[in-house]
Amino acid sequence: MAVKVIKAFRERYQDMRLYTIGDTYRVEDEKRVEYLVSQGFLEITNEAAPASSEKLTLEEFTDLSAVDQKKLLTSLGIHGDDSNAQKREELYKQYLGSEAVGPTGSENGGDVKIDVDSDT
């Protein structure tokens, strides 16, 4: 089941994020979804949620149109100032950097190798 936007609106609970017609609304709050459906902003469909796309390189990302860049950032859950190409590229670059570091916060998963000779 997917929830599609059928009337553009700004979501007050997501820093006034703009949803446009055709976007997929991704919020786990069922009461909020029900409210927005009752107000005519959303429609619940039987489509499966789209599969996440494979990770693009920064160069591939910059080759996308502005609309596609914004859709990709949204689908990855990346929110921020995406008003121009440079800002969108910076957001995606931060995403790529955070993915390289991984969920533990370090590139090596927290393992420390102490096999360095020192004179102290």
Helices and strands as residue ranges (DSSP letters): E 2-5, E 9-11, G 12-14, E 17-19, H 30-38, E 42-45, H 58-63, H 66-75, H 85-101
